[in-house]
Amino acid sequence: MANTTGTGEAAARLGMKTPPVVSQQAWEAAREALLVKEKATLRAKDALAAERRRMPWVEVDKAYAFEGPDGKVSLLDVFQGRRQLIVYRAFFEPGVFGWPEHACRGCSLGADQVSNLAHLNARDTTLAYASRAPQDDIARLKRSMGWEMPWYTLTDSFDKDFGVDEWHGHNVFIRDGDRIFRTYFINSRGDESMGTVWSYLDATPLGRQEAWEDSPEGYPQTPTYQWWNWHDNYEAAPDKKWAEVSAAGEAAFRDKD
């Protein structure tokens, strides 16, 4: 039951109804009870990601064009040679609040959350941003805000065709040679939680590509943890000691998770 009188002076300062203050033993019991629900939610999210990996694909048969730092590029070029691509439509253009000094506040908060791209790239996945602003403005914005993701200028109906002409969102693609397929789309609520390596990979058709995942037959999978690396060390050969440590951790903790 919530503490209706608060917790003394601290509660009075907070000006809100706070939970009760209890013993360490009671706190541990409350945490264990909540942990049961948290683990059930975690496993439900894993099952949802497994279902997402089985979503049907739709082929992209239109030739989209973007402007990049070095000129005109195709959607295939935006993959940067990798197999998977996530494109976030950010609002940075005339008419958007903050222009020309800033992009949309929400899109900017999302950009601040983007984790080091080396980890995504190690899973054969590219993240790219796209806006209507010219490249000179995009380059200036990235410098001033300290952002490093590739960021392209929209030049055609890509945003309208993929549901991001009026609101932000992440479109997910995979390629088979030169053929491109749209596999998933995240917008509205849920889009705000993107930014971590795991949120991105869980949205992709290949997932995290780890052995514990429920994926269709033939999907790429490697031992859990063992591909993890320092972001500046992925070019080096896999470290045998880390493989031993990670394998031991996997054996000890997988059933508990």
Accessible surface in RSA format (square Angstrom, percent):
REM  Atomic radii and reference values for relative SASA: ProtOr
REM  Chains: A
REM  Algorithm: Lee & Richards
REM  Probe-radius: 1.40
REM  Slices: 20
REM RES _ NUM      All-atoms   Total-Side   Main-Chain    Non-polar    All polar
REM                ABS   REL    ABS   REL    ABS   REL    ABS   REL    ABS   REL
RES MET A   1   213.72 110.7 144.56  95.7  69.16 164.7 123.71 105.2  90.01 119.3
RES ALA A   2    51.59  47.4  36.87  56.9  14.73  33.5  39.46  55.6  12.14  32.2
RES ASN A   3    35.43  24.4  28.88  27.9   6.54  15.7   9.68  23.3  25.75  24.9
RES THR A   4   108.95  77.5  77.59  78.7  31.36  74.7  54.35  73.0  54.59  82.5
RES THR A   5   121.67  86.5  90.52  91.8  31.15  74.2  80.38 108.0  41.29  62.4
RES GLY A   6     8.43  10.4   0.00   N/A   8.43  10.4   2.97   8.2   5.46  12.2
RES THR A   7    45.83  32.6  21.69  22.0  24.15  57.5  22.94  30.8  22.89  34.6
RES GLY A   8    50.95  62.8   0.00   N/A  50.95  62.8  41.53 114.0   9.42  21.1
RES GLU A   9   130.50  74.9 115.85  87.6  14.65  34.9  47.02  90.9  83.48  68.2
RES ALA A  10    43.94  40.4  40.42  62.4   3.52   8.0  40.87  57.5   3.07   8.1
RES ALA A  11     6.33   5.8   4.10   6.3   2.23   5.1   4.31   6.1   2.03   5.4
RES ALA A  12    80.43  73.9  48.57  74.9  31.86  72.5  60.83  85.7  19.60  51.9
RES ARG A  13   172.58  72.5 135.08  68.9  37.51  89.3  74.52 101.9  98.06  59.4
RES LEU A  14   107.24  59.7  80.94  57.9  26.30  66.1  84.18  59.1  23.05  62.0
RES GLY A  15    64.98  80.1   0.00   N/A  64.98  80.1  32.73  89.8  32.24  72.2
RES MET A  16   118.23  61.2  98.55  65.2  19.67  46.8  75.59  64.3  42.64  56.5
RES LYS A  17   140.01  68.3 105.51  64.7  34.50  82.2  58.35  52.5  81.66  87.0
RES THR A  18    10.76   7.6  10.04  10.2   0.72   1.7  10.76  14.4   0.00   0.0
RES PRO A  19    98.52  71.8  93.99  85.7   4.53  16.5  95.10  78.5   3.42  21.3
RES PRO A  20    62.84  45.8  49.05  44.7  13.79  50.1  49.05  40.5  13.79  85.7
RES VAL A  21   119.77  78.8  90.24  81.7  29.53  71.1  93.63  81.4  26.14  70.9
RES VAL A  22    77.07  50.7  45.14  40.9  31.94  77.0  55.03  47.8  22.05  59.8
RES SER A  23    69.52  58.7  51.89  69.3  17.63  40.6  53.45 113.8  16.07  22.5
RES GLN A  24   119.76  67.0 109.23  79.8  10.53  25.1  60.18 128.1  59.57  45.2
RES GLN A  25   151.82  84.9 143.20 104.7   8.62  20.5  50.02 106.5 101.79  77.2
RES ALA A  26    43.99  40.4  33.24  51.3  10.74  24.4  39.43  55.5   4.55  12.1
RES TRP A  27   130.71  52.5 129.95  62.9   0.77   1.8  99.21  52.9  31.50  51.1
RES GLU A  28    70.99  40.8  70.89  53.6   0.10   0.2  32.57  63.0  38.42  31.4
RES ALA A  29    63.04  58.0  49.37  76.2  13.67  31.1  57.32  80.7   5.72  15.2
RES ALA A  30    62.58  57.5  48.86  75.4  13.71  31.2  57.47  80.9   5.11  13.5
RES ARG A  31   107.16  45.0 100.43  51.2   6.73  16.0  28.62  39.1  78.54  47.6
RES GLU A  32    90.41  51.9  88.54  67.0   1.87   4.4  41.73  80.7  48.67  39.7
RES ALA A  33    64.71  59.5  50.57  78.0  14.14  32.2  59.65  84.0   5.07  13.4
RES LEU A  34    99.62  55.5  96.93  69.3   2.68   6.7  99.14  69.6   0.48   1.3
RES LEU A  35    43.02  24.0  42.75  30.6   0.27   0.7  42.89  30.1   0.13   0.3
RES VAL A  36   107.93  71.0 100.69  91.2   7.24  17.4 105.55  91.7   2.38   6.5
RES LYS A  37   142.93  69.7 138.84  85.2   4.09   9.7  85.84  77.3  57.09  60.8
RES GLU A  38    91.12  52.3  82.63  62.5   8.49  20.2  36.56  70.7  54.56  44.5
RES LYS A  39    51.56  25.2  51.56  31.6   0.00   0.0  25.29  22.8  26.27  28.0
RES ALA A  40    59.91  55.1  48.50  74.8  11.42  26.0  54.29  76.5   5.63  14.9
RES THR A  41    79.52  56.6  75.21  76.2   4.31  10.3  53.13  71.4  26.39  39.9
RES LEU A  42    75.28  41.9  74.01  52.9   1.27   3.2  75.12  52.8   0.17   0.4
RES ARG A  43   121.02  50.8 115.78  59.0   5.24  12.5  58.35  79.7  62.67  38.0
RES ALA A  44    60.50  55.6  47.77  73.7  12.74  29.0  55.33  77.9   5.17  13.7
RES LYS A  45   128.96  62.9 122.87  75.4   6.09  14.5  69.82  62.8  59.15  63.0
RES ASP A  46    45.88  32.1  40.75  40.6   5.13  12.1  16.60  39.1  29.28  29.2
RES ALA A  47    63.53  58.4  51.26  79.1  12.28  27.9  58.29  82.1   5.24  13.9
RES LEU A  48   100.96  56.2  98.14  70.2   2.82   7.1 100.09  70.3   0.86   2.3
RES ALA A  49     6.82   6.3   6.64  10.2   0.18   0.4   6.64   9.3   0.18   0.5
RES ALA A  50     6.50   6.0   6.47  10.0   0.03   0.1   6.50   9.2   0.00   0.0
RES GLU A  51   116.75  67.0 111.73  84.5   5.02  12.0  39.92  77.2  76.82  62.7
RES ARG A  52    41.90  17.6  34.20  17.4   7.70  18.3   6.95   9.5  34.95  21.2
RES ARG A  53     4.78   2.0   2.78   1.4   2.00   4.8   0.03   0.0   4.74   2.9
RES ARG A  54   115.27  48.4  85.34  43.5  29.93  71.3  57.32  78.3  57.95  35.1
RES MET A  55    81.64  42.3  73.48  48.6   8.15  19.4  45.72  38.9  35.92  47.6
RES PRO A  56   107.61  78.4  89.81  81.9  17.80  64.7 101.22  83.6   6.39  39.7
RES TRP A  57   101.17  40.6  68.72  33.3  32.45  76.2  64.88  34.6  36.29  58.9
RES VAL A  58    89.77  59.1  86.31  78.1   3.46   8.3  89.36  77.6   0.41   1.1
RES GLU A  59    73.13  42.0  55.06  41.7  18.07  43.0  19.08  36.9  54.04  44.1
RES VAL A  60    22.71  14.9   5.61   5.1  17.10  41.2   9.72   8.4  12.98  35.2
RES ASP A  61   138.19  96.8  99.10  98.6  39.09  92.4  38.43  90.4  99.77  99.5
RES LYS A  62   102.43  50.0  89.86  55.1  12.57  29.9  69.44  62.5  32.99  35.1
RES ALA A  63   102.91  94.6  68.17 105.2  34.74  79.0  77.82 109.6  25.09  66.5
RES TYR A  64    12.66   5.9   8.40   4.8   4.26  11.1   0.32   0.2  12.34  15.2
RES ALA A  65    19.48  17.9  19.44  30.0   0.04   0.1  19.44  27.4   0.04   0.1
RES PHE A  66     2.30   1.2   2.30   1.4   0.00   0.0   2.30   1.4   0.00   0.0
RES GLU A  67    64.10  36.8  64.10  48.5   0.00   0.0  22.59  43.7  41.51  33.9
RES GLY A  68     4.33   5.3   0.00   N/A   4.33   5.3   0.74   2.0   3.59   8.0
RES PRO A  69   108.38  79.0  74.39  67.8  33.98 123.5  78.76  65.0  29.62 184.1
RES ASP A  70   149.02 104.4 107.84 107.3  41.18  97.4  42.61 100.3 106.41 106.1
RES GLY A  71    26.91  33.2   0.00   N/A  26.91  33.2  24.67  67.7   2.23   5.0
RES LYS A  72   156.24  76.2 125.56  77.0  30.68  73.1  69.06  62.2  87.18  92.9
RES VAL A  73    33.67  22.2  30.25  27.4   3.42   8.3  33.62  29.2   0.05   0.1
RES SER A  74    44.88  37.9  41.32  55.1   3.56   8.2  37.52  79.9   7.36  10.3
RES LEU A  75     4.56   2.5   3.85   2.8   0.71   1.8   3.85   2.7   0.71   1.9
RES LEU A  76    54.69  30.5  50.04  35.8   4.65  11.7  50.04  35.1   4.65  12.5
RES ASP A  77    76.22  53.4  61.60  61.3  14.62  34.6  18.40  43.3  57.82  57.7
RES VAL A  78     2.63   1.7   2.38   2.2   0.25   0.6   2.52   2.2   0.11   0.3
RES PHE A  79     0.22   0.1   0.22   0.1   0.00   0.0   0.22   0.1   0.00   0.0
RES GLN A  80    87.92  49.2  57.52  42.0  30.40  72.4  31.63  67.3  56.29  42.7
RES GLY A  81    59.82  73.8   0.00   N/A  59.82  73.8  33.05  90.7  26.77  59.9
RES ARG A  82    56.98  23.9  56.75  28.9   0.23   0.5   9.67  13.2  47.31  28.7
RES ARG A  83   105.01  44.1 103.37  52.7   1.64   3.9  21.37  29.2  83.64  50.7
RES GLN A  84     0.00   0.0   0.00   0.0   0.00   0.0   0.00   0.0   0.00   0.0
RES LEU A  85     0.00   0.0   0.00   0.0   0.00   0.0   0.00   0.0   0.00   0.0
RES ILE A  86     0.06   0.0   0.06   0.0   0.00   0.0   0.06   0.0   0.00   0.0
RES VAL A  87     4.41   2.9   3.39   3.1   1.02   2.5   3.39   2.9   1.02   2.8
RES TYR A  88    10.47   4.9  10.47   6.0   0.00   0.0   4.00   3.0   6.47   8.0
RES ARG A  89     5.35   2.2   5.27   2.7   0.08   0.2   1.67   2.3   3.68   2.2
RES ALA A  90     0.23   0.2   0.23   0.3   0.00   0.0   0.23   0.3   0.00   0.0
RES PHE A  91    29.97  15.0  29.97  18.6   0.00   0.0  29.97  18.2   0.00   0.0
RES PHE A  92     0.27   0.1   0.13   0.1   0.14   0.4   0.27   0.2   0.00   0.0
RES GLU A  93    27.33  15.7  27.33  20.7   0.00   0.0   2.35   4.5  24.98  20.4
RES PRO A  94    91.07  66.4  73.89  67.4  17.18  62.5  74.33  61.4  16.74 104.0
RES GLY A  95    85.72 105.7   0.00   N/A  85.72 105.7  43.67 119.9  42.05  94.2
RES VAL A  96    29.05  19.1  20.63  18.7   8.42  20.3  24.88  21.6   4.17  11.3
RES PHE A  97   144.89  72.5 129.73  80.4  15.17  39.5 138.58  84.0   6.31  18.1
RES GLY A  98    25.99  32.1   0.00   N/A  25.99  32.1  18.25  50.1   7.74  17.3
RES TRP A  99    68.47  27.5  45.28  21.9  23.19  54.5  29.64  15.8  38.83  63.0
RES PRO A 100    56.34  41.1  56.34  51.4   0.00   0.0  56.34  46.5   0.00   0.0
RES GLU A 101   108.99  62.6 103.01  77.9   5.97  14.2  53.28 103.1  55.70  45.5
RES HIS A 102    87.89  48.0  87.60  60.9   0.29   0.7  55.68  57.4  32.21  37.5
RES ALA A 103     1.91   1.8   0.55   0.9   1.36   3.1   0.57   0.8   1.34   3.6
RES CYS A 104    31.81  24.1  30.63  34.2   1.18   2.8   3.87   9.8  27.94  30.1
RES ARG A 105   181.68  76.3 171.09  87.2  10.59  25.2  67.89  92.8 113.79  69.0
RES GLY A 106    48.97  60.4   0.00   N/A  48.97  60.4  35.99  98.8  12.98  29.1
RES CYS A 107     2.26   1.7   1.23   1.4   1.02   2.4   1.15   2.9   1.11   1.2
RES SER A 108    13.11  11.1  12.46  16.6   0.65   1.5  12.45  26.5   0.65   0.9
RES LEU A 109   111.61  62.2 107.51  76.9   4.10  10.3 110.57  77.7   1.04   2.8
RES GLY A 110    19.14  23.6   0.00   N/A  19.14  23.6  17.52  48.1   1.62   3.6
RES ALA A 111     3.47   3.2   0.37   0.6   3.10   7.1   0.37   0.5   3.10   8.2
RES ASP A 112    93.79  65.7  61.72  61.4  32.07  75.8  26.56  62.5  67.23  67.0
RES GLN A 113    72.23  40.4  51.94  38.0  20.29  48.3  35.32  75.2  36.91  28.0
RES VAL A 114    28.51  18.8   6.30   5.7  22.22  53.5   6.30   5.5  22.22  60.3
RES SER A 115    36.22  30.6  24.02  32.1  12.20  28.1  33.35  71.0   2.87   4.0
RES ASN A 116    65.89  45.4  49.11  47.5  16.78  40.4  22.46  54.1  43.42  42.0
RES LEU A 117    32.42  18.1  29.25  20.9   3.17   8.0  29.25  20.5   3.17   8.5
RES ALA A 118    26.69  24.5  18.27  28.2   8.42  19.2  23.04  32.4   3.65   9.7
RES HIS A 119    39.63  21.7  39.63  27.5   0.00   0.0  20.53  21.2  19.10  22.2
RES LEU A 120     0.89   0.5   0.89   0.6   0.00   0.0   0.89   0.6   0.00   0.0
RES ASN A 121    44.93  31.0  33.99  32.8  10.94  26.3  11.84  28.5  33.09  32.0
RES ALA A 122    39.93  36.7   5.73   8.8  34.20  77.8  18.11  25.5  21.82  57.8
RES ARG A 123    19.15   8.0  17.80   9.1   1.36   3.2   1.36   1.9  17.80  10.8
RES ASP A 124    58.31  40.8  55.59  55.3   2.73   6.4  20.10  47.3  38.21  38.1
RES THR A 125     0.00   0.0   0.00   0.0   0.00   0.0   0.00   0.0   0.00   0.0
RES THR A 126     1.45   1.0   1.45   1.5   0.00   0.0   1.45   1.9   0.00   0.0
RES LEU A 127     1.55   0.9   0.00   0.0   1.55   3.9   0.00   0.0   1.55   4.2
RES ALA A 128     0.49   0.4   0.49   0.8   0.00   0.0   0.49   0.7   0.00   0.0
RES TYR A 129     3.65   1.7   3.56   2.0   0.09   0.2   0.17   0.1   3.48   4.3
RES ALA A 130     1.35   1.2   1.35   2.1   0.00   0.0   1.35   1.9   0.00   0.0
RES SER A 131     0.00   0.0   0.00   0.0   0.00   0.0   0.00   0.0   0.00   0.0
RES ARG A 132    85.83  36.0  70.98  36.2  14.85  35.3  29.56  40.4  56.27  34.1
RES ALA A 133     0.00   0.0   0.00   0.0   0.00   0.0   0.00   0.0   0.00   0.0
RES PRO A 134    70.76  51.6  66.00  60.2   4.76  17.3  70.76  58.4   0.00   0.0
RES GLN A 135    33.00  18.5  28.34  20.7   4.65  11.1  23.97  51.0   9.02   6.8
RES ASP A 136   122.28  85.7 113.80 113.3   8.48  20.1  33.79  79.5  88.49  88.2
RES ASP A 137    31.44  22.0  31.16  31.0   0.28   0.7   0.36   0.9  31.08  31.0
RES ILE A 138     2.19   1.2   2.19   1.6   0.00   0.0   2.19   1.6   0.00   0.0
RES ALA A 139    41.42  38.1  36.37  56.1   5.05  11.5  40.76  57.4   0.66   1.7
RES ARG A 140    81.12  34.1  80.36  41.0   0.76   1.8  57.54  78.6  23.58  14.3
RES LEU A 141     0.27   0.1   0.27   0.2   0.00   0.0   0.27   0.2   0.00   0.0
RES LYS A 142    42.22  20.6  40.90  25.1   1.32   3.1  16.25  14.6  25.98  27.7
RES ARG A 143   176.44  74.1 146.79  74.8  29.65  70.6  81.81 111.8  94.63  57.4
RES SER A 144    80.44  68.0  39.11  52.2  41.33  95.2  48.89 104.1  31.55  44.2
RES MET A 145    59.79  31.0  37.46  24.8  22.33  53.2  31.04  26.4  28.75  38.1
RES GLY A 146    59.98  74.0   0.00   N/A  59.98  74.0  34.82  95.5  25.16  56.4
RES TRP A 147    18.63   7.5   9.54   4.6   9.09  21.3  11.90   6.3   6.73  10.9
RES GLU A 148   152.76  87.7 128.06  96.9  24.71  58.8  45.43  87.9 107.33  87.6
RES MET A 149     4.81   2.5   3.09   2.0   1.72   4.1   3.09   2.6   1.72   2.3
RES PRO A 150    28.21  20.6  20.79  19.0   7.42  27.0  28.16  23.3   0.05   0.3
RES TRP A 151     4.96   2.0   1.83   0.9   3.13   7.3   1.83   1.0   3.13   5.1
RES TYR A 152    17.90   8.4  17.90  10.2   0.00   0.0   6.10   4.6  11.80  14.5
RES THR A 153    13.05   9.3  13.05  13.2   0.00   0.0  13.05  17.5   0.00   0.0
RES LEU A 154     5.27   2.9   0.13   0.1   5.14  12.9   0.13   0.1   5.14  13.8
RES THR A 155    64.87  46.1  31.30  31.7  33.57  80.0  33.64  45.2  31.23  47.2
RES ASP A 156    41.77  29.3  28.64  28.5  13.13  31.0  37.35  87.9   4.42   4.4
RES SER A 157    33.69  28.5  27.46  36.7   6.22  14.3  31.52  67.1   2.16   3.0
RES PHE A 158     0.55   0.3   0.55   0.3   0.00   0.0   0.55   0.3   0.00   0.0
RES ASP A 159     7.20   5.0   7.20   7.2   0.00   0.0   0.00   0.0   7.20   7.2
RES LYS A 160   147.31  71.9 134.28  82.4  13.04  31.0  76.57  68.9  70.75  75.4
RES ASP A 161    65.39  45.8  34.29  34.1  31.10  73.5  18.43  43.4  46.97  46.8
RES PHE A 162    15.04   7.5  14.47   9.0   0.57   1.5  15.04   9.1   0.00   0.0
RES GLY A 163    38.70  47.7   0.00   N/A  38.70  47.7  26.38  72.4  12.32  27.6
RES VAL A 164     0.74   0.5   0.74   0.7   0.00   0.0   0.74   0.6   0.00   0.0
RES ASP A 165    56.72  39.7  42.01  41.8  14.72  34.8  10.65  25.1  46.08  46.0
RES GLU A 166   147.28  84.6 123.98  93.8  23.31  55.5  45.53  88.1 101.75  83.1
RES TRP A 167   143.12  57.4 142.43  68.9   0.69   1.6 138.40  73.8   4.72   7.7
RES HIS A 168    31.84  17.4  31.60  22.0   0.24   0.6  18.16  18.7  13.69  15.9
RES GLY A 169     0.00   0.0   0.00   N/A   0.00   0.0   0.00   0.0   0.00   0.0
RES HIS A 170     6.11   3.3   6.11   4.2   0.00   0.0   5.15   5.3   0.96   1.1
RES ASN A 171     1.05   0.7   1.05   1.0   0.00   0.0   0.00   0.0   1.05   1.0
RES VAL A 172     0.18   0.1   0.18   0.2   0.00   0.0   0.18   0.2   0.00   0.0
RES PHE A 173     0.00   0.0   0.00   0.0   0.00   0.0   0.00   0.0   0.00   0.0
RES ILE A 174     1.74   1.0   1.74   1.3   0.00   0.0   1.74   1.3   0.00   0.0
RES ARG A 175    55.34  23.2  51.35  26.2   3.99   9.5   3.57   4.9  51.77  31.4
RES ASP A 176    94.82  66.4  86.29  85.9   8.53  20.2  17.58  41.4  77.23  77.0
RES GLY A 177    44.51  54.9   0.00   N/A  44.51  54.9  36.27  99.5   8.24  18.5
RES ASP A 178   116.75  81.8  95.27  94.8  21.48  50.8  29.69  69.9  87.06  86.8
RES ARG A 179   127.73  53.6 123.64  63.0   4.09   9.7  51.29  70.1  76.43  46.3
RES ILE A 180    15.00   8.5  13.33   9.9   1.67   4.0  13.33   9.6   1.67   4.5
RES PHE A 181    23.13  11.6  23.13  14.3   0.00   0.0  23.13  14.0   0.00   0.0
RES ARG A 182    53.84  22.6  51.63  26.3   2.22   5.3   8.08  11.0  45.76  27.7
RES THR A 183     7.17   5.1   3.19   3.2   3.98   9.5   5.27   7.1   1.89   2.9
RES TYR A 184    62.79  29.3  57.13  32.5   5.66  14.7  24.10  18.1  38.69  47.7
RES PHE A 185    58.85  29.4  41.96  26.0  16.89  44.0  41.96  25.4  16.89  48.3
RES ILE A 186    27.46  15.6  24.30  18.1   3.17   7.6  27.46  19.8   0.00   0.0
RES ASN A 187    54.16  37.4  45.83  44.3   8.33  20.1   0.05   0.1  54.11  52.3
RES SER A 188    63.33  53.5  53.95  72.0   9.39  21.6  37.20  79.2  26.14  36.6
RES ARG A 189   213.80  89.8 185.26  94.4  28.54  68.0  79.30 108.4 134.49  81.5
RES GLY A 190    28.10  34.7   0.00   N/A  28.10  34.7  25.75  70.7   2.35   5.3
RES ASP A 191     7.58   5.3   1.37   1.4   6.22  14.7   0.06   0.1   7.52   7.5
RES GLU A 192    94.65  54.3  78.03  59.0  16.62  39.6  73.18 141.5  21.47  17.5
RES SER A 193    71.13  60.1  51.67  69.0  19.46  44.8  44.25  94.2  26.88  37.7
RES MET A 194    11.45   5.9   8.13   5.4   3.32   7.9   1.90   1.6   9.55  12.7
RES GLY A 195     1.19   1.5   0.00   N/A   1.19   1.5   1.19   3.3   0.00   0.0
RES THR A 196    70.95  50.5  70.08  71.1   0.87   2.1  66.12  88.8   4.83   7.3
RES VAL A 197    16.17  10.6  15.06  13.6   1.11   2.7  15.06  13.1   1.11   3.0
RES TRP A 198    74.98  30.1  74.98  36.3   0.00   0.0  47.73  25.4  27.26  44.2
RES SER A 199    27.08  22.9  14.81  19.8  12.27  28.3  23.14  49.3   3.93   5.5
RES TYR A 200     2.30   1.1   2.30   1.3   0.00   0.0   0.24   0.2   2.07   2.5
RES LEU A 201     0.00   0.0   0.00   0.0   0.00   0.0   0.00   0.0   0.00   0.0
RES ASP A 202    31.28  21.9  31.22  31.1   0.06   0.1  10.18  24.0  21.09  21.0
RES ALA A 203     2.22   2.0   1.58   2.4   0.64   1.5   1.67   2.3   0.56   1.5
RES THR A 204     0.09   0.1   0.00   0.0   0.09   0.2   0.09   0.1   0.00   0.0
RES PRO A 205     3.12   2.3   1.13   1.0   1.99   7.2   2.76   2.3   0.36   2.2
RES LEU A 206     6.61   3.7   5.94   4.2   0.67   1.7   5.94   4.2   0.67   1.8
RES GLY A 207     0.04   0.1   0.00   N/A   0.04   0.1   0.04   0.1   0.00   0.0
RES ARG A 208    49.95  21.0  49.95  25.5   0.00   0.0   0.00   0.0  49.95  30.3
RES GLN A 209    12.38   6.9  12.11   8.9   0.27   0.6   1.25   2.7  11.13   8.4
RES GLU A 210     3.64   2.1   3.64   2.8   0.00   0.0   0.00   0.0   3.64   3.0
RES ALA A 211    63.08  58.0  42.24  65.2  20.84  47.4  42.77  60.2  20.31  53.8
RES TRP A 212    74.43  29.9  40.06  19.4  34.37  80.7  50.26  26.8  24.17  39.2
RES GLU A 213    11.87   6.8   2.13   1.6   9.74  23.2   0.54   1.0  11.33   9.3
RES ASP A 214    89.27  62.5  77.83  77.5  11.44  27.1  36.38  85.6  52.89  52.7
RES SER A 215    22.12  18.7   1.65   2.2  20.47  47.1   1.06   2.3  21.06  29.5
RES PRO A 216    34.47  25.1  25.59  23.3   8.88  32.3  31.33  25.9   3.13  19.5
RES GLU A 217   178.57 102.5 142.03 107.4  36.54  87.0  65.31 126.3 113.25  92.5
RES GLY A 218    76.93  94.9   0.00   N/A  76.93  94.9  39.68 108.9  37.25  83.4
RES TYR A 219    53.80  25.1  38.90  22.1  14.90  38.8  27.28  20.5  26.52  32.7
RES PRO A 220    52.54  38.3  40.96  37.3  11.58  42.1  52.28  43.2   0.26   1.6
RES GLN A 221    72.51  40.5  40.98  30.0  31.52  75.1  10.21  21.7  62.29  47.2
RES THR A 222    51.33  36.5  49.33  50.0   2.01   4.8  51.33  69.0   0.00   0.0
RES PRO A 223    71.91  52.4  69.19  63.1   2.72   9.9  71.80  59.3   0.11   0.7
RES THR A 224     8.99   6.4   3.91   4.0   5.08  12.1   2.30   3.1   6.68  10.1
RES TYR A 225    48.08  22.4  48.08  27.4   0.00   0.0  25.32  19.0  22.77  28.1
RES GLN A 226    56.64  31.7  42.74  31.2  13.89  33.1   8.69  18.5  47.95  36.4
RES TRP A 227    31.30  12.6  16.10   7.8  15.21  35.7  26.49  14.1   4.82   7.8
RES TRP A 228    89.59  36.0  82.94  40.1   6.65  15.6  84.33  45.0   5.26   8.5
RES ASN A 229    44.80  30.9  24.79  24.0  20.01  48.2  10.45  25.1  34.35  33.2
RES TRP A 230   188.68  75.7 182.83  88.5   5.85  13.7 156.79  83.6  31.89  51.7
RES HIS A 231   100.02  54.7  89.16  62.0  10.86  27.8  50.89  52.5  49.13  57.2
RES ASP A 232   120.15  84.2  84.82  84.4  35.33  83.5  36.92  86.9  83.23  83.0
RES ASN A 233    50.18  34.6  48.52  46.9   1.66   4.0   2.17   5.2  48.01  46.4
RES TYR A 234    54.20  25.3  30.03  17.1  24.17  62.9  29.16  21.9  25.04  30.9
RES GLU A 235   177.03 101.6 145.28 109.9  31.74  75.6  69.50 134.4 107.52  87.8
RES ALA A 236    51.75  47.6  30.66  47.3  21.09  48.0  41.01  57.8  10.74  28.5
RES ALA A 237    86.52  79.6  61.26  94.5  25.27  57.5  67.98  95.7  18.54  49.1
RES PRO A 238   121.36  88.4 100.57  91.7  20.79  75.6 108.30  89.4  13.05  81.1
RES ASP A 239    86.91  60.9  74.14  73.8  12.77  30.2  29.61  69.7  57.30  57.1
RES LYS A 240   174.25  85.0 166.63 102.2   7.62  18.2 112.52 101.3  61.73  65.8
RES LYS A 241   138.97  67.8 134.52  82.5   4.45  10.6  87.78  79.0  51.18  54.5
RES TRP A 242    94.04  37.7  91.14  44.1   2.90   6.8  93.59  49.9   0.45   0.7
RES ALA A 243    29.36  27.0  28.13  43.4   1.23   2.8  28.58  40.3   0.78   2.1
RES GLU A 244   110.74  63.6  98.92  74.8  11.82  28.1  46.49  89.9  64.25  52.5
RES VAL A 245    74.73  49.2  68.43  61.9   6.30  15.2  72.51  63.0   2.22   6.0
RES SER A 246     4.07   3.4   0.00   0.0   4.07   9.4   4.07   8.7   0.00   0.0
RES ALA A 247    46.95  43.2  38.40  59.3   8.55  19.4  41.99  59.1   4.96  13.1
RES ALA A 248    64.19  59.0  50.48  77.9  13.71  31.2  59.51  83.8   4.68  12.4
RES GLY A 249    21.01  25.9   0.00   N/A  21.01  25.9  20.30  55.7   0.72   1.6
RES GLU A 250    39.50  22.7  39.08  29.6   0.42   1.0  27.05  52.3  12.45  10.2
RES ALA A 251    84.77  77.9  50.72  78.3  34.06  77.5  62.16  87.5  22.62  59.9
RES ALA A 252    56.87  52.3  36.45  56.3  20.41  46.4  47.02  66.2   9.85  26.1
RES PHE A 253   108.47  54.3 108.47  67.2   0.00   0.0 108.47  65.8   0.00   0.0
RES ARG A 254    79.72  33.5  73.14  37.3   6.58  15.7  44.53  60.9  35.19  21.3
RES ASP A 255   132.52  92.8 106.81 106.3  25.71  60.8  37.92  89.3  94.60  94.3
RES LYS A 256   148.15  72.3 125.64  77.1  22.51  53.6  86.25  77.6  61.90  65.9
RES ASP A 257    54.10  37.9  45.24  45.0   8.86  21.0  14.82  34.9  39.29  39.2
END  Absolute sums over single chains surface
CHAIN  1 A    15156.5      12085.7       3070.9       8834.2       6322.3
END  Absolute sums over all chains
TOTAL         15156.5      12085.7       3070.9       8834.2       6322.3
